[in-house]
Amino acid sequence: MRREPAGDVGRAKEMDETVSEFFRRTILKIPMTEMMTILKTWNVLSENQLQTVNFRQRKEPLVQDLVLLCEVTVSFRDAEENAVWIRIAWGTQYRKPNQYKPAYVVYYSQTPYAFTSSSQLKSNLPLLGQALTIASKHHQIVKMDLRSRYLDSLKAIVFKQYNQTFETHNSTTPLQERSLGLDINMDSRIIHENKIEKERVQRVTQEIFGDYPQPRLEFAQYKLETKFKSDLNGGILAEREEPLRCLVKFSSPHLLEALKSLAPAGIADAPLSPLLTCIPNKGMNYFKIRDK
């Protein structure tokens, strides 16, 4: 854990006290008749925690009880079958757990898989992995190079559920036969060749992607490290010891559906590169490509 300068300790403490005071003043403005409804809407405290609060007491001690409850650092909830949602407020040796910037973990029982939201304290992720490994009684929980904002899509990839319908939001429809849009006076042999090629592209695309909605990912990132190779002797790059590095990132609101539509639209040749089509099978959208 990284040590911080002494000057940051006072500022961190001041920030925590500021947040607590803001929370206290906000609750004080809520009418008692609406208190429970609003607290449930905020979803900061669990149902069990709310049941421990005495809402018949005076408002000042009630608010103090609620502020103290918000410093519970870890909470659990059964949100769906075989899934446990965990809410974690991380802290450090210098900072109290920040209840207002929590991290979330969804663990599926009887599996070595857990899905985590992004966390500002990345140094705590190994601790989270250790805790999940012990709690789940698995030998290890391996980090996968797979990220998305859509939990259903991550589940579909990890659990190989591609053929099941899940929420994709504006996903494109399965490939349909489209009009060739050719000139009516065009040579019939050309039309025949185009039709054969179009059928081949449709067949290859369906073999690779299937005829079901694709899991929703927003990007795929490729990092390339390679030594400069040339048949020409000499040159500055030929003497370079360090490998050449570049990063390529494909982005789309629905990347896999976009890739699926490239060849049928005539934008790319079929089949696409395996580096693009292997994303669901490999369960990753971060790739590092190095020389063998």
C-alpha positions as CSV (number, residue, x, y, z in Angstrom):
1,M,0.0,0.0,0.0
2,R,1.4,3.4,-1.0
3,R,2.2,5.7,1.8
4,E,1.0,9.3,1.4
5,P,2.5,12.5,2.6
6,A,1.4,13.7,6.0
7,G,-0.2,16.8,4.5
8,D,-2.7,14.6,2.6
9,V,-4.0,13.0,5.8
10,G,-5.5,16.2,7.1
11,R,-7.1,16.9,3.7
12,A,-8.5,13.4,3.5
13,K,-10.0,13.7,7.0
14,E,-11.5,17.1,6.2
15,M,-13.1,15.6,3.0
16,D,-14.7,12.7,5.0
17,E,-16.1,15.1,7.6
18,T,-17.4,17.4,4.8
19,V,-19.2,14.5,3.1
20,S,-20.7,13.3,6.5
21,E,-21.9,16.9,7.2
22,F,-23.4,17.2,3.8
23,F,-25.2,13.8,4.3
24,R,-26.4,15.0,7.8
25,R,-27.8,18.3,6.5
26,T,-29.5,16.6,3.5
27,I,-31.3,14.1,5.8
28,L,-32.3,16.9,8.2
29,K,-34.2,18.5,5.3
30,I,-36.3,15.4,4.6
31,P,-39.8,15.3,6.2
32,M,-40.1,12.4,8.6
33,T,-43.2,11.1,6.7
34,E,-41.0,10.7,3.6
35,M,-37.8,9.5,5.3
36,M,-38.1,5.8,4.7
37,T,-39.2,6.1,1.1
38,I,-36.3,8.3,0.2
39,L,-33.8,6.2,2.0
40,K,-35.0,3.1,0.1
41,T,-34.8,5.0,-3.1
42,W,-31.2,6.0,-2.4
43,N,-30.4,2.3,-1.9
44,V,-27.4,3.1,0.3
45,L,-28.6,1.1,3.3
46,S,-30.0,-2.4,3.0
47,E,-33.5,-3.4,4.2
48,N,-32.0,-5.1,7.3
49,Q,-30.0,-2.0,8.2
50,L,-33.1,0.2,7.9
51,Q,-35.0,-2.1,10.2
52,T,-32.5,-1.5,13.0
53,V,-33.1,2.2,12.9
54,N,-35.6,3.7,15.4
55,F,-37.6,6.2,13.3
56,R,-39.7,7.2,16.3
57,Q,-36.9,9.1,18.0
58,R,-36.1,12.8,17.6
59,K,-34.6,13.8,14.3
60,E,-31.1,14.7,15.4
61,P,-30.3,11.3,17.0
62,L,-32.0,9.6,14.1
63,V,-29.7,11.4,11.6
64,Q,-26.7,10.5,13.7
65,D,-27.7,6.8,13.6
66,L,-28.1,7.0,9.8
67,V,-24.7,8.6,9.3
68,L,-23.0,5.9,11.5
69,L,-24.8,3.2,9.5
70,C,-23.4,4.6,6.3
71,E,-19.9,3.6,7.6
72,V,-20.6,0.0,7.3
73,T,-18.0,-0.9,4.7
74,V,-19.3,-4.1,3.1
75,S,-22.9,-5.1,2.4
76,F,-24.4,-8.2,0.6
77,R,-27.6,-8.7,-1.4
78,D,-29.1,-11.7,-3.2
79,A,-30.3,-10.0,-6.4
80,E,-30.9,-13.0,-8.6
81,E,-30.6,-16.8,-8.5
82,N,-27.1,-18.0,-7.7
83,A,-25.8,-14.4,-7.7
84,V,-24.6,-12.4,-4.7
85,W,-24.1,-8.6,-5.1
86,I,-21.4,-7.2,-2.8
87,R,-21.1,-3.5,-2.2
88,I,-17.7,-2.4,-0.9
89,A,-16.6,1.0,0.5
90,W,-12.8,1.0,0.3
91,G,-10.6,2.8,2.8
92,T,-6.9,3.0,3.6
93,Q,-4.9,3.4,6.8
94,Y,-5.3,7.1,6.4
95,R,-8.8,7.4,5.0
96,K,-12.1,6.1,6.3
97,P,-14.1,4.0,3.8
98,N,-15.9,6.3,1.3
99,Q,-19.5,5.1,1.3
100,Y,-20.3,7.5,-1.6
101,K,-17.9,5.9,-4.1
102,P,-18.3,2.2,-3.6
103,A,-17.2,-0.7,-5.7
104,Y,-19.6,-3.5,-6.7
105,V,-18.9,-7.2,-7.1
106,V,-21.3,-9.8,-8.5
107,Y,-20.3,-13.3,-7.6
108,Y,-22.0,-16.4,-9.0
109,S,-22.0,-19.3,-6.6
110,Q,-20.4,-22.6,-7.6
111,T,-18.3,-20.9,-10.2
112,P,-14.8,-19.3,-10.2
113,Y,-16.2,-16.1,-11.7
114,A,-16.9,-12.7,-10.2
115,F,-17.6,-9.4,-12.0
116,T,-16.3,-6.2,-10.5
117,S,-16.9,-2.5,-11.2
118,S,-14.0,-0.1,-11.6
119,S,-12.4,1.0,-8.3
120,Q,-10.3,4.0,-7.6
121,L,-8.1,1.9,-5.2
122,K,-6.7,-0.6,-7.6
123,S,-4.1,-1.7,-5.1
124,N,-7.0,-3.3,-3.1
125,L,-8.1,-5.6,-6.0
126,P,-5.6,-8.4,-5.1
127,L,-7.1,-8.3,-1.5
128,L,-10.6,-8.7,-3.1
129,G,-9.4,-11.6,-5.1
130,Q,-8.0,-13.3,-2.0
131,A,-11.2,-12.8,-0.1
132,L,-13.3,-14.2,-3.0
133,T,-11.0,-17.2,-3.4
134,I,-11.4,-18.0,0.3
135,A,-15.1,-17.4,0.5
136,S,-15.9,-19.4,-2.7
137,K,-13.5,-22.2,-1.7
138,H,-11.9,-22.2,-5.2
139,H,-8.2,-22.6,-5.7
140,Q,-8.0,-19.3,-7.6
141,I,-10.0,-16.6,-9.3
142,V,-8.2,-15.5,-12.5
143,K,-8.4,-12.0,-13.8
144,M,-9.8,-11.9,-17.3
145,D,-9.0,-9.2,-19.9
146,L,-12.6,-8.5,-20.5
147,R,-14.5,-5.3,-19.8
148,S,-18.0,-4.0,-20.6
149,R,-20.7,-1.9,-19.0
150,Y,-23.2,-4.6,-19.6
151,L,-23.3,-7.4,-17.0
152,D,-25.6,-9.6,-19.1
153,S,-23.1,-9.5,-22.0
154,L,-20.2,-10.4,-19.7
155,K,-22.2,-13.3,-18.4
156,A,-23.0,-14.5,-21.9
157,I,-19.4,-14.5,-22.9
158,V,-18.0,-16.1,-19.7
159,F,-20.7,-18.7,-19.4
160,K,-20.9,-19.4,-23.1
161,Q,-24.5,-18.3,-23.4
162,Y,-24.3,-16.8,-26.9
163,N,-27.4,-18.5,-28.2
164,Q,-29.6,-17.1,-25.4
165,T,-31.5,-13.8,-25.9
166,F,-30.3,-11.1,-23.5
167,E,-30.7,-7.3,-23.4
168,T,-28.7,-5.7,-26.2
169,H,-30.3,-2.3,-26.6
170,N,-30.5,-1.2,-30.3
171,S,-28.6,-4.3,-31.5
172,T,-28.8,-4.9,-35.2
173,T,-31.2,-7.5,-36.5
174,P,-29.8,-10.8,-37.8
175,L,-28.3,-10.7,-41.3
176,Q,-31.1,-10.4,-43.8
177,E,-30.9,-10.8,-47.6
178,R,-30.7,-7.3,-49.1
179,S,-31.4,-6.1,-52.6
180,L,-28.3,-6.0,-54.7
181,G,-29.3,-2.7,-56.2
182,L,-27.8,-3.5,-59.6
183,D,-28.5,-1.8,-62.9
184,I,-31.2,-3.8,-64.7
185,N,-29.1,-3.7,-67.9
186,M,-26.0,-5.2,-66.2
187,D,-24.6,-8.4,-67.7
188,S,-26.3,-11.4,-66.2
189,R,-23.0,-13.2,-65.6
190,I,-21.9,-10.3,-63.3
191,I,-25.2,-10.5,-61.4
192,H,-24.7,-14.3,-61.0
193,E,-21.1,-13.9,-59.7
194,N,-22.2,-11.2,-57.3
195,K,-25.0,-13.4,-56.0
196,I,-22.6,-16.3,-55.4
197,E,-20.2,-14.0,-53.6
198,K,-22.9,-12.5,-51.5
199,E,-24.2,-15.9,-50.5
200,R,-20.6,-16.9,-49.5
201,V,-20.2,-13.8,-47.4
202,Q,-23.5,-14.5,-45.6
203,R,-22.6,-18.1,-45.0
204,V,-19.1,-17.4,-43.6
205,T,-20.5,-14.6,-41.4
206,Q,-23.2,-16.8,-40.0
207,E,-20.7,-19.6,-39.3
208,I,-18.5,-17.2,-37.4
209,F,-21.0,-15.1,-35.5
210,G,-24.1,-17.3,-35.6
211,D,-27.6,-16.0,-36.2
212,Y,-28.3,-14.8,-32.6
213,P,-27.7,-11.4,-31.0
214,Q,-24.1,-10.7,-30.0
215,P,-22.9,-9.9,-26.5
216,R,-22.6,-6.1,-26.1
217,L,-19.0,-4.8,-25.8
218,E,-18.0,-1.2,-26.4
219,F,-14.4,-1.7,-27.5
220,A,-11.5,-4.1,-28.3
221,Q,-7.9,-3.0,-27.7
222,Y,-4.8,-4.4,-29.2
223,K,-1.2,-3.7,-28.0
224,L,1.5,-4.7,-30.5
225,E,5.2,-5.1,-29.6
226,T,7.5,-6.2,-32.5
227,K,11.1,-5.9,-33.6
228,F,11.7,-3.9,-36.8
229,K,12.2,-6.3,-39.7
230,S,13.5,-5.3,-43.1
231,D,15.3,-6.9,-46.0
232,L,17.4,-3.7,-46.4
233,N,20.6,-3.4,-44.4
234,G,21.4,-0.6,-42.1
235,G,19.1,2.2,-41.1
236,I,18.2,3.7,-37.7
237,L,15.3,1.3,-36.9
238,A,17.4,-1.8,-37.9
239,E,19.7,-1.1,-34.9
240,R,16.9,-0.4,-32.4
241,E,17.0,-2.9,-29.5
242,E,13.6,-1.8,-28.0
243,P,10.6,-3.3,-29.8
244,L,8.2,-1.0,-31.7
245,R,5.0,-0.5,-29.8
246,C,1.6,0.6,-31.0
247,L,-2.0,0.5,-29.8
248,V,-5.1,0.0,-31.9
249,K,-8.5,0.4,-30.4
250,F,-11.9,-0.4,-32.1
251,S,-14.8,1.4,-30.5
252,S,-18.6,1.1,-31.1
253,P,-21.8,1.3,-29.1
254,H,-22.1,-2.4,-30.0
255,L,-18.8,-3.6,-31.3
256,L,-19.5,-7.3,-32.1
257,E,-22.7,-6.5,-34.0
258,A,-20.7,-3.8,-35.9
259,L,-18.0,-6.4,-36.8
260,K,-20.7,-8.9,-37.8
261,S,-22.1,-6.4,-40.3
262,L,-18.8,-5.4,-42.0
263,A,-18.4,-8.1,-44.6
264,P,-22.1,-8.2,-45.6
265,A,-22.0,-4.4,-46.1
266,G,-19.0,-4.8,-48.4
267,I,-16.7,-2.8,-46.0
268,A,-14.4,-5.7,-45.3
269,D,-13.5,-9.1,-46.8
270,A,-14.9,-12.3,-45.4
271,P,-13.8,-13.9,-43.2
272,L,-12.6,-11.2,-40.8
273,S,-9.3,-11.5,-39.1
274,P,-9.4,-14.1,-36.2
275,L,-8.1,-11.3,-33.9
276,L,-11.5,-9.7,-34.3
277,T,-13.7,-12.7,-34.4
278,C,-12.1,-14.6,-31.4
279,I,-13.3,-12.0,-28.8
280,P,-16.3,-14.0,-27.4
281,N,-14.5,-17.4,-27.6
282,K,-11.4,-16.2,-25.8
283,G,-13.4,-14.1,-23.4
284,M,-11.2,-11.0,-23.7
285,N,-11.2,-7.6,-25.4
286,Y,-7.7,-6.7,-24.3
287,F,-5.0,-8.2,-26.4
288,K,-1.2,-8.1,-26.3
289,I,0.5,-9.2,-29.5
290,R,4.2,-10.0,-29.4
291,D,6.8,-11.7,-31.6
292,K,7.0,-15.4,-31.2
